[in-house]
Structures are given as structure tokens and as C-alpha cells.
């Protein structure tokens, strides 16, 4: 019964999403919880084959995009995209992970003082908000309850320890952990 309800919700949500998005594509054998997606006009959402996307995806601005590769799992968490979030092939992102390509608000109070008022009326002034794409490369693993912030690239095969806050790029084949995340060690050839 649960699968029937989820299937119905996905179908109805997909119809609604396709009306507002510029592109909405999912590869064969992928599982996507479409009712957890909040689209914007002209946004783009592309998922490769054999992927499972359980997370909530919020397209914050018109024209924003989220691309996910093949054989990738993203547990329940949140992706907030004002510009671009890209996740490669063979990536595992555990539950509770938040990925955001923006700061949400200006650091200056004078520039964010009316943000709540604007939300209520359905507006948001993005001119003072820093936005930079996030990229998670192939074969990476992001531990549960981690936070990936704007402008970060997580290199191929990198591992982010549970509960980490990633504010800077992570080199390929390294393990990082902590708040802020720091390199714990490199992953040698024989462990790849």
C-alpha cells in the first residue's frame, strides 16, 4: 500500500514539476521522491541511471540546477540550489546531509533586515547573497549529518566523516572530518 501511495505522489508531483522546470530528466531504474522537490521556473534537474534520490531538493532561484550521476545514492537530507549543485557517479550521501550553494542571507544586517518580510510575500533579494556552485566528484562518500557549503568541490573518492562541516575543497582520495572539516589522512592506492 505504501508503494502505491508513493507511486501516486511521485506521478502527480512529476507532472507538476515538469510544468515549471526547463528540464527534468531521470535515467532508467532510478528512484526519485518527486514530492520532495520544490522547483523554480527554468530550473534543471537531471539524474543518471540506477540512482536513488531520497533527499529534499529546493531550487531557490529561477534557472538553478541539480545534476546527479549514475549509481548514486542520496539519503534524506536537503539540497538547496540557487545556482548549481553537481554530484557525480558512484557517490554515497548518507541521511541528514545538507548541501547548499549559497549563504541564504547577507552577513550585513542592513541587507538582510527584510528577508522574512520578503519570504512572506514570496520575494527574495539575492543580490547581496554569495552563491557558488558545489561539486561532489565520482566515488565520494559523505557521512550522515554533514554540511557541504557553497563553493566546495569534494574530490574523487574523498570521504567526509559523519557530522562534518565542509567549508573548503577536499582533495581527491582523502578523508576529512570535523567542524570545520580537516584532513585526517590520505587514502592509499591499495584502499581505493
PyMOL commands that set and color helices and strands:
alter all, ss='L'
color gray80, all
select helices_A, chain A and resi 2-20+34-36+109-112+115-120+189-191
alter helices_A, ss='H'
color red, helices_A
select strands_A, chain A and resi 23-26+31-32+37-38+44-47+52-53+56-59+65-68+73-74+78-81+84-87+92-93+98-100+134-136+141-142+147-148+153-154+159-160+165-166+174-177+182-186
alter strands_A, ss='S'
color yellow, strands_A
deselect
rebuild
show_as cartoon
